[in-house]
Amino acid sequence: MEHTLKNNLIITLRDAVESDGAGCIEFIHKVNKESKNLMREPEEFNMTPSEESEFIRGVTVSPNACFIVVLDKDLIISTAGFSGNSLKRINHRVSLGISVLKDYQGLGIGRLVMETLIKRAIELKKSKMDLEVRIDNYNAIHLYEALGFEREGIIKNGFFVDNGYVDLLIMGKLL
């Protein structure tokens, strides 16, 4: 589905497909170098395009997962998704993750993607979404709270980056 951003850029938001494997790998390498908010260091990501395509294939058939991409023409500029579990006691929950390339932040992509993930989780009959975010990632926290996520707790020293520990905020939303 096409959307026009604040700067009049037209982007496409859609479910990831297997042929996105190589583009997703390129995106992940770039965003990992740009951001200190993601779980891994750049050199810790070693998936091949075919492995990424296999991952995408698995998500597309799962009743507990979703993976979407946002494109500027043919360039993947954001990926996001959630995953859950088939265990009955926790099948109602999904955990999400989102990343946007630095040059495209502040244009409304994050909100658009989050709204899409929330809608998809509801369609999959999920009743709870949760996430972890660095306590100092104020823009992300502001967005999540604006979308109804609540602060549920802190993981002390949950993140180690730049030779120091950062707390993680646990946030959740009842759907």
Secondary structure, DSSP 8 states (H G I E B T S, - for coil): -EEE-TTS-EEEEEE--GGGHHHHHHHHHHHHHH-SSSSS-GGG----HHHHHHHHHHHHH-TTEEEEEEEETTEEEEEEEEEE--STTTTTEEEEEEEE-GGGTTSSHHHHHHHHHHHHHHHTT--EEEEEEETT-HHHHHHHHHTT-EEEEEEEEEEEETTEEEEEEEEEEE-
